Amino acid sequence: MNDDNAVVDAAVVVADVAVAVADAVVDAVADVASTEVNVVVDAVADAVADAVAEVASTEVNVVVDAVVDAAAAAADVVVAAAAAAVEVEAVADVPATLPPLPQLPQPTPNVKKIVFALPGDNFSSKFLISWTATISKLWETRKYDIMISPATGSFVPFVRMTTLGLDVLRGQDQKPFNGQPFDVWITIDSDIVFTYEQVEKLIEATEEHPVVAGMYRMADLTNYAFVKDWDTSYFKENGTFKFIKPEDIEVWKKETEFKYFSVVYSGMGFMAIRKEVFDNIKYPYFDSEIVTIQADDGTVIRDICSEDVSFCKKITQAGYQIMVNTDIRVGHIKSLVI
């Protein structure tokens, strides 16, 4: 009987140790994974109960061995659960979704400063639709720094000068906008209908040529508003220089497959000019001259140049070509009596 009591006492001691171990592990991992802790407690309790149950019917050595084996098994369970808990903690430290990587600064594109000259104070709804759509898309591209330069008045040369920021009080040596920098000056008349794509083509064309104009028909519905040569013989017979017809351009394009048509004059309804051109011609830019031509019968013909003709002559005299981009054809609003 004494031996039996010794066995019981030994079993109780071993059980107490096993429970103490389990409690220590529980305390260590309680903040990590509660589910795994409960599994460990249950496993230890079951193992100890099984070991104690052996006491009443088994010999001392067998019981001691059983208790030791049970405690070892419980310890193994504890170690495995602790390892699992540590793994859960490590995973819990990693966010489910990684934060986005910091955005690298994007390189700033080469921004061109574009001045839009808008002469006139009466703009049709068609012009306003064209202008609103164009300016919105140009801003969206972030490729352009845009300035708008409007002007009104009864004297057209003065209006053109005002759109260049010129001031009569600054003297004859002044430059547009008092010398402030810009890249391209674009002038669009108030009776022109155009698209964003046409404006962008016009801007891009100045990378190839300093002076570029788009095509549009005149009020006669027959001719484009540009002249290839100052043909005085034609002028003597017709009282005007020869304007280019649409069919002339179609034939030329088929023969050459070019898109830039060189002219001596173009209307300024849709025209773009690089700043360097203004640096090489003199104020006031649009002053008119009187052209004198002697007819074959001796008659002296005198004609006053319009402001855009005078301007184009100054450009060509400075050594620049005026190019018409034949891929750009804009609308021209004119009233008709039918």
C-alpha positions as CSV (number, residue, x, y, z in Angstrom):
1,M,0.0,0.0,0.0
2,N,2.9,2.3,0.8
3,D,4.3,1.6,-2.7
4,D,1.0,2.5,-4.2
5,N,0.9,5.8,-2.3
6,A,4.4,6.6,-3.6
7,V,3.3,6.0,-7.1
8,V,0.3,8.3,-6.7
9,D,2.5,10.9,-5.1
10,A,5.0,10.7,-8.0
11,A,2.2,10.9,-10.6
12,V,0.8,13.9,-8.9
13,V,4.2,15.6,-8.8
14,V,4.8,14.9,-12.5
15,A,1.3,16.1,-13.4
16,D,1.9,19.3,-11.4
17,V,5.1,19.9,-13.4
18,A,3.3,19.2,-16.7
19,V,0.5,21.6,-15.8
20,A,3.0,24.2,-14.7
21,V,4.8,23.9,-18.0
22,A,1.5,24.2,-19.8
23,D,0.6,27.3,-17.8
24,A,3.9,28.9,-18.6
25,V,3.5,28.3,-22.3
26,V,-0.1,29.6,-22.1
27,D,1.1,32.8,-20.5
28,A,3.9,33.3,-23.1
29,V,1.7,32.9,-26.1
30,A,-1.7,34.1,-24.8
31,D,-1.3,37.4,-26.8
32,V,-0.4,35.6,-30.0
33,A,-2.8,32.9,-30.9
34,S,-5.6,32.0,-28.5
35,T,-6.8,29.1,-30.5
36,E,-3.5,27.3,-30.4
37,V,-3.3,27.9,-26.6
38,N,-6.6,26.2,-26.0
39,V,-5.4,23.2,-28.0
40,V,-2.3,23.0,-25.9
41,V,-4.2,23.1,-22.6
42,D,-6.6,20.4,-23.7
43,A,-3.7,18.2,-24.9
44,V,-1.8,18.5,-21.6
45,A,-4.9,18.0,-19.5
46,D,-5.8,14.8,-21.4
47,A,-2.3,13.4,-21.3
48,V,-2.0,14.0,-17.5
49,A,-5.5,12.5,-16.8
50,D,-4.6,9.4,-18.8
51,A,-1.3,9.0,-16.8
52,V,-3.0,9.4,-13.4
53,A,-5.7,6.9,-14.4
54,E,-3.0,4.3,-14.8
55,V,-2.0,4.6,-11.1
56,A,-4.7,2.4,-9.5
57,S,-4.1,-0.6,-11.7
58,T,-0.5,-0.6,-12.8
59,E,2.8,-1.3,-11.1
60,V,5.1,1.5,-10.0
61,N,7.6,1.5,-12.8
62,V,4.9,1.2,-15.4
63,V,3.0,4.1,-13.9
64,V,6.1,6.3,-13.6
65,D,7.0,5.5,-17.2
66,A,3.5,6.3,-18.4
67,V,3.4,9.6,-16.5
68,V,6.9,10.6,-17.9
69,D,5.8,9.6,-21.4
70,A,2.6,11.6,-21.1
71,A,4.5,14.6,-19.8
72,A,6.9,14.3,-22.7
73,A,4.1,14.0,-25.2
74,A,2.4,17.0,-23.7
75,A,5.7,19.0,-23.9
76,D,5.9,18.1,-27.6
77,V,2.4,19.4,-28.2
78,V,3.3,22.6,-26.3
79,V,6.5,23.1,-28.4
80,A,4.6,22.5,-31.7
81,A,1.8,24.9,-30.6
82,A,4.3,27.5,-29.6
83,A,6.1,27.3,-32.9
84,A,2.8,27.6,-34.7
85,A,1.9,30.6,-32.6
86,V,5.2,32.3,-33.4
87,E,4.6,31.7,-37.1
88,V,1.1,33.2,-36.8
89,E,2.6,36.3,-35.1
90,A,5.2,36.7,-37.9
91,V,2.5,36.5,-40.5
92,A,0.3,38.9,-38.5
93,D,3.1,41.5,-38.6
94,V,2.9,41.5,-42.5
95,P,0.1,43.7,-43.8
96,A,-2.4,42.0,-46.0
97,T,-1.8,44.6,-48.7
98,L,1.5,46.1,-49.3
99,P,1.5,50.0,-49.3
100,P,2.1,51.5,-52.8
101,L,5.6,52.3,-53.7
102,P,6.5,56.0,-53.5
103,Q,6.0,57.7,-56.9
104,L,9.1,58.9,-58.5
105,P,9.0,62.5,-59.8
106,Q,8.1,62.6,-63.4
107,P,10.4,64.4,-65.8
108,T,8.9,67.8,-66.8
109,P,8.4,67.8,-70.6
110,N,9.7,70.7,-72.7
111,V,6.8,73.2,-72.3
112,K,6.3,75.7,-75.1
113,K,5.0,79.1,-74.4
114,I,2.3,79.8,-76.9
115,V,0.7,83.2,-77.4
116,F,-2.8,83.2,-79.0
117,A,-3.6,86.4,-80.8
118,L,-7.4,86.9,-81.0
119,P,-8.2,90.1,-83.0
120,G,-11.8,91.2,-83.1
121,D,-14.7,91.5,-80.7
122,N,-17.4,89.6,-82.5
123,F,-17.0,85.8,-82.2
124,S,-19.6,83.4,-83.6
125,S,-20.9,80.4,-81.7
126,K,-18.9,78.1,-84.1
127,F,-15.7,79.9,-83.2
128,L,-16.4,79.7,-79.5
129,I,-17.0,76.0,-79.7
130,S,-13.8,75.5,-81.6
131,W,-11.9,77.7,-79.2
132,T,-13.3,76.1,-76.0
133,A,-12.6,72.6,-77.1
134,T,-9.1,73.5,-78.3
135,I,-7.9,75.4,-75.3
136,S,-9.2,72.7,-72.9
137,K,-7.3,69.9,-74.7
138,L,-4.1,72.0,-75.0
139,W,-4.1,72.6,-71.2
140,E,-4.7,68.9,-70.6
141,T,-1.6,67.9,-72.5
142,R,0.6,70.0,-70.1
143,K,2.9,70.6,-73.1
144,Y,2.1,74.3,-73.4
145,D,2.2,77.4,-71.4
146,I,-0.7,79.5,-72.9
147,M,-1.2,83.2,-73.0
148,I,-4.1,84.9,-74.7
149,S,-3.7,88.3,-76.4
150,P,-6.9,89.8,-77.6
151,A,-7.3,93.2,-79.3
152,T,-10.1,95.3,-80.9
153,G,-10.2,98.5,-82.9
154,S,-11.2,100.0,-86.2
155,F,-7.7,100.2,-87.6
156,V,-6.6,96.6,-88.5
157,P,-2.8,97.2,-88.4
158,F,-3.1,98.7,-84.9
159,V,-5.2,95.7,-83.8
160,R,-2.6,93.3,-85.1
161,M,0.1,95.3,-83.3
162,T,-1.8,95.2,-80.0
163,T,-2.0,91.4,-80.2
164,L,1.8,91.4,-80.1
165,G,1.9,93.5,-77.0
166,L,3.3,96.5,-78.8
167,D,3.0,100.1,-77.5
168,V,3.6,103.2,-79.6
169,L,5.2,104.9,-76.6
170,R,8.0,102.3,-76.4
171,G,9.6,103.6,-79.6
172,Q,10.7,102.1,-82.9
173,D,13.2,99.6,-81.5
174,Q,10.7,97.7,-79.4
175,K,10.0,94.0,-79.6
176,P,6.7,92.0,-79.0
177,F,5.6,91.9,-75.4
178,N,8.5,94.2,-74.5
179,G,11.0,91.5,-75.0
180,Q,9.4,88.9,-72.7
181,P,10.1,85.3,-73.9
182,F,7.7,83.1,-75.8
183,D,8.1,80.4,-78.4
184,V,5.2,80.7,-80.9
185,W,2.7,83.4,-81.7
186,I,-0.5,82.1,-83.2
187,T,-3.1,84.4,-84.7
188,I,-6.6,83.2,-85.4
189,D,-9.3,85.4,-86.9
190,S,-12.7,85.5,-85.3
191,D,-14.4,84.0,-88.4
192,I,-12.3,80.8,-88.5
193,V,-13.6,77.4,-87.5
194,F,-11.0,74.9,-86.4
195,T,-10.2,71.8,-84.3
196,Y,-7.7,71.1,-81.5
197,E,-5.9,68.7,-83.9
198,Q,-5.4,71.4,-86.4
199,V,-4.0,73.8,-83.9
200,E,-1.6,71.2,-82.6
201,K,-0.5,70.4,-86.2
202,L,0.1,74.1,-86.7
203,I,2.3,74.3,-83.5
204,E,4.2,71.2,-84.4
205,A,4.8,72.5,-87.9
206,T,6.8,75.4,-86.5
207,E,9.4,72.9,-85.5
208,E,10.2,72.5,-89.2
209,H,9.4,76.0,-90.5
210,P,9.4,79.4,-88.7
211,V,6.3,80.6,-90.4
212,V,3.3,78.3,-91.1
213,A,-0.3,78.9,-92.2
214,G,-3.3,76.7,-92.6
215,M,-5.6,76.8,-95.7
216,Y,-9.0,78.4,-95.9
217,R,-11.1,79.6,-98.8
218,M,-11.9,83.2,-99.5
219,A,-15.4,84.6,-99.7
220,D,-15.4,84.1,-103.5
221,L,-15.5,80.3,-102.7
222,T,-13.0,79.8,-105.5
223,N,-9.5,80.6,-104.2
224,Y,-7.4,79.9,-101.1
225,A,-6.1,82.9,-99.2
226,F,-2.5,82.7,-100.4
227,V,-0.4,83.7,-103.3
228,K,2.6,81.8,-104.7
229,D,4.4,84.6,-106.6
230,W,4.1,88.3,-107.0
231,D,3.1,87.9,-110.7
232,T,3.0,91.5,-111.9
233,S,1.9,90.4,-115.4
234,Y,-1.2,88.8,-113.9
235,F,-1.7,91.9,-111.8
236,K,-1.6,94.2,-114.8
237,E,-4.4,92.2,-116.4
238,N,-6.6,91.5,-113.4
239,G,-5.9,94.2,-110.8
240,T,-4.9,91.5,-108.2
241,F,-2.3,88.9,-107.7
242,K,-3.1,85.3,-108.5
243,F,-4.5,83.3,-105.6
244,I,-4.2,79.5,-105.5
245,K,-7.2,77.3,-106.2
246,P,-8.0,74.0,-104.5
247,E,-7.4,72.1,-107.7
248,D,-3.9,73.7,-108.0
249,I,-3.0,72.2,-104.6
250,E,-4.5,68.8,-105.4
251,V,-2.3,68.6,-108.6
252,W,0.8,69.8,-106.8
253,K,0.3,67.3,-103.9
254,K,0.0,64.4,-106.4
255,E,3.1,65.5,-108.3
256,T,5.3,66.1,-105.3
257,E,3.8,64.2,-102.4
258,F,4.8,67.2,-100.2
259,K,2.6,68.9,-97.7
260,Y,4.4,72.3,-97.2
261,F,3.6,74.7,-100.1
262,S,5.9,77.8,-100.2
263,V,4.1,81.1,-100.8
264,V,5.0,84.8,-100.7
265,Y,1.7,85.8,-99.1
266,S,-0.9,84.1,-96.9
267,G,-3.9,85.5,-95.1
268,M,-3.4,85.6,-91.3
269,G,-6.6,83.9,-90.4
270,F,-4.8,80.8,-89.1
271,M,-1.0,81.4,-88.8
272,A,1.8,80.5,-86.5
273,I,5.2,82.3,-86.2
274,R,8.3,81.6,-84.1
275,K,9.6,84.3,-81.9
276,E,12.9,84.5,-83.8
277,V,11.1,85.9,-86.9
278,F,10.0,89.0,-84.9
279,D,13.6,89.4,-83.7
280,N,14.7,89.9,-87.3
281,I,12.1,92.3,-88.6
282,K,11.3,95.8,-87.4
283,Y,8.5,97.5,-85.7
284,P,5.7,98.4,-86.5
285,Y,5.6,95.1,-88.6
286,F,2.2,95.8,-90.2
287,D,2.7,99.3,-91.8
288,S,1.4,99.4,-95.3
289,E,3.3,100.4,-98.4
290,I,2.2,101.7,-101.7
291,V,3.0,99.4,-104.7
292,T,3.6,101.0,-108.0
293,I,3.3,99.0,-111.3
294,Q,3.5,100.5,-114.8
295,A,1.1,98.9,-117.2
296,D,2.0,98.1,-120.8
297,D,0.2,101.1,-122.1
298,G,2.1,103.4,-119.7
299,T,-0.5,103.6,-117.1
300,V,0.9,103.9,-113.6
301,I,-0.9,101.5,-111.3
302,R,-0.7,102.3,-107.6
303,D,-2.0,99.9,-105.0
304,I,-2.1,100.0,-101.2
305,C,-1.0,96.8,-99.5
306,S,-3.2,95.3,-96.7
307,E,-1.6,94.9,-93.3
308,D,-1.1,91.1,-93.8
309,V,0.5,91.6,-97.2
310,S,3.0,94.1,-95.8
311,F,3.8,91.8,-92.9
312,C,4.4,88.8,-95.3
313,K,6.7,91.0,-97.4
314,K,8.8,91.9,-94.3
315,I,9.0,88.2,-93.4
316,T,10.3,87.2,-96.8
317,Q,12.7,90.2,-97.0
318,A,14.2,89.0,-93.7
319,G,15.0,85.7,-95.4
320,Y,12.2,83.5,-94.1
321,Q,9.9,81.3,-96.1
322,I,6.1,81.3,-95.5
323,M,4.9,77.8,-95.7
324,V,1.3,76.6,-96.0
325,N,0.6,73.3,-94.4
326,T,-1.7,71.7,-97.0
327,D,-2.8,69.1,-94.5
328,I,-4.6,71.8,-92.5
329,R,-7.8,73.2,-94.0
330,V,-9.9,75.2,-91.6
331,G,-13.4,76.7,-92.1
332,H,-14.0,80.3,-92.9
333,I,-17.4,81.8,-91.9
334,K,-18.8,84.2,-94.6
335,S,-22.3,85.5,-95.2
336,L,-23.9,84.7,-98.6
337,V,-26.8,86.4,-100.3
338,I,-28.8,83.7,-102.1
